[in-house]
Amino acid sequence: MAFVNEDNITDLAVQRWATAHEPRTAELITALVRHLHDFAREVRLTEREWAAAMNWLAATGRITDDKRQEFILASDVLGLSTLVVQLNNRFGEKATPATVLGPFHIDGSPPAQFGHDMSDGIAGTPLFITGTVTDTGGNPLPGAVLDVWQADADGAYEAQLPDIDEARLRAKYRTRQDGSYCVRTIAPRGYAIPMDGPVGALISQTDISHFRPAHVHFLIDEPGHRKLITHLFQEGSEYLDTDVVFGTKDALVIPFAEKPAGPAPDGRDLDRPYLHATFDFVLEPAP
């Protein structure tokens, strides 16, 4: 019988978890055990610190629901989300780079026609985003779905607004036969991540900026191609260099050009000035 002590506890735990029925599960959990034990030894983890960590994890679970993913937010601010994105989305040079999903994506956004205004009267500067969706060979992808979502002009997502039950600032657009798309919305703004939960409490103990630069989220999942989760960032916006979730990439920072009232990209006349951004999404073929 092997009695447990500080020297053999890691080996004993690894041996037990190595019996997992799936080889990948065994690989993941045994590596996790080794790294957790190494961490505890390196920092000489106290019982009080261990208890605080357990309470923090429990609080993170309690605040998480179908609209707010606090564990994803924790992964984001620790840089883990971006690292996993990089490890799993090593696209070619021609493909649009991926970035983090973020904690506020919601399945089931309503379908939208070319140029539909997904802001639906919400206050803000009108913004049109146009371009194409193609493969890396330059071939247009007709009927590709662009799942789009963003924060409002105050930096809030619908999941953060308790009185909102319907879709707000999100929609699913389809490309036309030539691969073109047209999104109409309002200009986003940089915003603070939610600071009223366990992640915010942790961030507040540091000098880390808790803001994200202005951006719009896109998810494009076209059959026969690698799924693309990405953002478009407004050139010149604050916090590009200090994005709290490490999501900014040069190729995704684009100008939002100021346009006068008049003909708009959706073919209609607009009675006030607006912003226009253009971006061509390029999808990597699936293996």
C-alpha positions as CSV (number, residue, x, y, z in Angstrom):
1,M,0.0,0.0,0.0
2,A,1.4,3.4,-1.0
3,F,1.0,6.0,1.7
4,V,0.7,9.5,0.4
5,N,3.3,12.1,1.0
6,E,4.5,15.3,-0.6
7,D,7.0,13.5,-2.8
8,N,4.7,10.8,-4.3
9,I,1.3,12.5,-4.4
10,T,1.8,13.7,-8.0
11,D,2.8,10.3,-9.3
12,L,-0.1,8.6,-7.5
13,A,-2.6,11.1,-8.9
14,V,-1.2,10.8,-12.4
15,Q,-1.4,7.0,-12.2
16,R,-5.0,7.1,-11.2
17,W,-6.1,9.5,-13.9
18,A,-4.1,7.6,-16.5
19,T,-6.8,4.9,-16.3
20,A,-9.3,7.2,-18.1
21,H,-11.1,5.2,-20.8
22,E,-10.4,7.6,-23.6
23,P,-6.6,8.1,-24.4
24,R,-7.1,11.8,-25.0
25,T,-8.8,12.3,-21.7
26,A,-6.0,10.5,-20.0
27,E,-3.5,12.7,-21.7
28,L,-5.3,15.9,-20.8
29,I,-6.0,15.1,-17.2
30,T,-2.6,13.7,-16.3
31,A,-0.9,16.7,-17.8
32,L,-3.3,19.0,-15.9
33,V,-2.5,17.2,-12.6
34,R,1.3,17.5,-13.2
35,H,1.0,21.2,-14.0
36,L,-1.3,22.0,-11.1
37,H,0.9,20.2,-8.7
38,D,4.0,22.0,-10.1
39,F,2.2,25.3,-9.8
40,A,1.3,24.7,-6.1
41,R,4.9,23.7,-5.3
42,E,6.4,26.7,-7.2
43,V,4.3,29.3,-5.3
44,R,4.1,27.3,-2.1
45,L,0.3,27.6,-2.2
46,T,-1.3,28.1,1.2
47,E,-4.6,26.6,2.4
48,R,-6.1,30.1,2.6
49,E,-5.1,30.8,-1.0
50,W,-6.5,27.4,-2.2
51,A,-9.8,28.1,-0.4
52,A,-10.0,31.6,-2.0
53,A,-9.4,30.0,-5.5
54,M,-12.2,27.5,-4.8
55,N,-14.6,30.3,-3.8
56,W,-13.6,32.3,-6.9
57,L,-14.4,29.3,-9.2
58,A,-17.7,28.7,-7.4
59,A,-18.7,32.4,-7.8
60,T,-17.7,32.3,-11.5
61,G,-20.0,29.3,-11.9
62,R,-22.9,31.0,-10.1
63,I,-22.8,34.1,-12.3
64,T,-22.6,32.2,-15.6
65,D,-25.8,31.6,-17.5
66,D,-27.0,31.2,-21.1
67,K,-26.2,34.9,-21.8
68,R,-23.1,35.5,-19.7
69,Q,-20.1,33.1,-19.9
70,E,-17.9,34.2,-17.0
71,F,-15.5,31.3,-17.5
72,I,-14.9,32.3,-21.1
73,L,-14.3,35.8,-19.9
74,A,-11.7,34.5,-17.4
75,S,-10.1,32.5,-20.2
76,D,-10.0,35.6,-22.3
77,V,-8.3,37.9,-19.8
78,L,-5.7,35.3,-18.9
79,G,-4.7,35.0,-22.6
80,L,-5.7,31.4,-22.8
81,S,-8.5,32.0,-25.3
82,T,-6.2,33.7,-27.8
83,L,-3.5,31.0,-27.3
84,V,-6.1,28.3,-28.1
85,V,-7.3,30.3,-31.1
86,Q,-3.7,30.5,-32.4
87,L,-3.0,26.8,-31.8
88,N,-6.1,25.7,-33.7
89,N,-6.4,28.3,-36.4
90,R,-3.1,28.4,-38.2
91,F,-4.5,29.6,-41.5
92,G,-2.5,30.4,-44.6
93,E,-1.3,33.9,-45.3
94,K,-4.3,34.6,-47.7
95,A,-6.9,33.7,-45.1
96,T,-8.5,36.1,-42.7
97,P,-7.0,35.7,-39.2
98,A,-9.2,34.4,-36.4
99,T,-9.6,35.9,-32.9
100,V,-11.6,35.2,-29.8
101,L,-15.3,34.4,-29.7
102,G,-15.9,36.5,-26.5
103,P,-18.5,35.8,-23.9
104,F,-21.5,37.4,-25.5
105,H,-22.2,35.3,-28.6
106,I,-25.8,33.9,-28.7
107,D,-27.1,31.2,-31.1
108,G,-30.2,31.9,-33.1
109,S,-29.7,35.4,-34.4
110,P,-32.4,36.4,-36.9
111,P,-31.8,36.2,-40.6
112,A,-31.2,39.5,-42.4
113,Q,-31.4,40.7,-45.9
114,F,-28.6,42.6,-47.8
115,G,-28.3,46.0,-46.1
116,H,-30.7,45.3,-43.3
117,D,-30.3,47.6,-40.4
118,M,-29.6,45.4,-37.4
119,S,-29.5,48.4,-35.1
120,D,-33.3,48.8,-35.6
121,G,-33.5,52.3,-34.4
122,I,-30.9,52.1,-31.6
123,A,-29.2,55.5,-31.2
124,G,-25.7,55.8,-32.8
125,T,-23.8,56.8,-35.9
126,P,-24.9,54.7,-38.9
127,L,-22.2,52.3,-40.0
128,F,-22.2,50.2,-43.1
129,I,-19.7,47.3,-43.5
130,T,-19.4,45.9,-47.0
131,G,-17.2,43.5,-48.9
132,T,-17.0,39.9,-50.1
133,V,-16.6,36.4,-48.8
134,T,-14.3,34.3,-50.9
135,D,-12.0,31.2,-50.6
136,T,-8.3,31.5,-50.7
137,G,-8.4,31.1,-54.5
138,G,-10.5,34.3,-54.9
139,N,-13.7,32.4,-55.7
140,P,-16.8,34.0,-54.3
141,L,-18.9,32.0,-51.8
142,P,-22.6,32.8,-52.5
143,G,-25.0,32.1,-49.7
144,A,-22.3,32.2,-47.0
145,V,-23.8,33.2,-43.6
146,L,-22.2,36.0,-41.6
147,D,-23.3,35.8,-38.0
148,V,-22.7,39.4,-36.7
149,W,-23.0,40.9,-33.2
150,Q,-21.7,43.9,-31.3
151,A,-22.1,46.2,-28.4
152,D,-24.2,49.4,-28.6
153,A,-23.0,53.0,-28.5
154,D,-22.7,52.7,-24.7
155,G,-20.6,49.6,-24.9
156,A,-23.3,47.2,-23.7
157,Y,-24.4,43.9,-25.2
158,E,-28.0,42.7,-25.1
159,A,-27.0,40.0,-22.5
160,Q,-26.0,42.8,-20.1
161,L,-29.4,44.5,-20.4
162,P,-32.0,42.7,-18.1
163,D,-35.1,44.1,-19.8
164,I,-34.1,43.0,-23.3
165,D,-35.6,39.7,-24.5
166,E,-35.4,40.1,-28.3
167,A,-32.4,40.1,-30.6
168,R,-30.5,43.4,-30.3
169,L,-27.6,44.4,-32.5
170,R,-27.1,41.0,-34.0
171,A,-28.2,39.3,-37.2
172,K,-27.2,36.7,-39.7
173,Y,-26.5,38.0,-43.2
174,R,-26.1,36.0,-46.4
175,T,-23.8,36.8,-49.3
176,R,-25.2,37.4,-52.7
177,Q,-24.2,35.4,-55.8
178,D,-21.0,37.3,-56.3
179,G,-20.0,36.8,-52.6
180,S,-20.9,40.3,-51.6
181,Y,-22.5,41.3,-48.3
182,C,-23.7,44.5,-46.7
183,V,-24.2,45.0,-43.0
184,R,-25.9,48.1,-41.6
185,T,-25.6,48.8,-37.9
186,I,-24.3,51.6,-35.7
187,A,-20.7,52.5,-34.8
188,P,-19.5,50.4,-31.9
189,R,-17.4,51.9,-29.1
190,G,-14.6,50.7,-26.9
191,Y,-16.0,49.3,-23.6
192,A,-15.1,47.8,-20.3
193,I,-15.5,44.1,-19.8
194,P,-18.0,43.2,-17.1
195,M,-16.4,44.3,-13.8
196,D,-19.3,43.2,-11.5
197,G,-18.2,39.6,-11.3
198,P,-15.3,37.4,-10.1
199,V,-13.2,38.3,-13.2
200,G,-13.7,42.0,-12.6
201,A,-12.8,41.6,-8.9
202,L,-9.5,39.9,-10.0
203,I,-8.7,42.5,-12.6
204,S,-9.3,45.3,-10.1
205,Q,-6.4,44.1,-8.1
206,T,-4.0,44.9,-11.0
207,D,-3.0,47.8,-13.3
208,I,-4.5,45.9,-16.3
209,S,-6.7,48.0,-18.5
210,H,-10.2,46.4,-18.5
211,F,-11.2,47.9,-21.8
212,R,-11.6,46.5,-25.3
213,P,-11.2,48.6,-28.5
214,A,-14.3,49.3,-30.7
215,H,-15.1,46.3,-32.8
216,V,-17.8,44.2,-34.5
217,H,-17.9,40.4,-34.2
218,F,-18.2,38.0,-37.1
219,L,-18.6,34.3,-37.3
220,I,-18.6,32.6,-40.7
221,D,-19.2,28.8,-40.9
222,E,-19.3,27.9,-44.5
223,P,-19.4,24.1,-45.5
224,G,-16.2,23.0,-47.0
225,H,-14.2,25.7,-45.2
226,R,-12.6,26.3,-41.8
227,K,-14.9,28.1,-39.5
228,L,-13.8,31.7,-39.0
229,I,-14.4,33.6,-35.7
230,T,-13.0,37.1,-35.9
231,H,-13.5,40.8,-35.3
232,L,-13.2,44.0,-37.3
233,F,-11.6,46.8,-35.2
234,Q,-12.0,50.5,-35.9
235,E,-8.8,52.1,-36.9
236,G,-7.7,54.8,-34.4
237,S,-9.9,53.7,-31.6
238,E,-8.7,53.6,-28.0
239,Y,-7.3,50.4,-26.4
240,L,-6.1,48.8,-29.6
241,D,-2.7,48.2,-28.0
242,T,-4.1,47.2,-24.6
243,D,-7.0,45.0,-25.5
244,V,-7.8,43.2,-22.3
245,V,-8.5,39.9,-24.1
246,F,-5.5,40.1,-26.4
247,G,-7.7,40.0,-29.5
248,T,-6.4,42.8,-31.7
249,K,-4.5,41.9,-34.9
250,D,-3.1,44.3,-37.5
251,A,-5.0,42.7,-40.4
252,L,-8.3,43.2,-38.6
253,V,-7.9,47.0,-37.9
254,I,-9.6,48.9,-40.7
255,P,-10.7,52.5,-41.3
256,F,-14.3,53.6,-40.7
257,A,-14.5,56.3,-43.4
258,E,-16.8,59.3,-42.8
259,K,-19.4,59.8,-45.5
260,P,-21.9,62.7,-46.1
261,A,-25.6,62.3,-46.3
262,G,-26.7,60.8,-49.6
263,P,-26.5,57.5,-51.4
264,A,-25.5,54.7,-49.1
265,P,-23.9,51.3,-49.8
266,D,-27.3,49.5,-49.6
267,G,-28.5,51.6,-52.6
268,R,-30.8,53.8,-50.5
269,D,-30.4,57.5,-49.7
270,L,-29.5,58.4,-46.1
271,D,-30.5,61.7,-44.6
272,R,-27.5,62.0,-42.3
273,P,-23.7,61.4,-42.4
274,Y,-22.6,57.8,-41.8
275,L,-19.5,55.6,-41.6
276,H,-18.4,53.1,-44.2
277,A,-16.0,50.2,-43.6
278,T,-15.0,47.6,-46.2
279,F,-13.5,44.2,-45.6
280,D,-13.1,41.1,-47.7
281,F,-13.3,37.9,-45.7
282,V,-11.2,35.0,-47.1
283,L,-11.9,31.5,-45.8
284,E,-9.4,28.7,-45.6
285,P,-10.5,25.4,-47.3
286,A,-11.3,22.6,-44.9
287,P,-8.7,19.8,-44.8
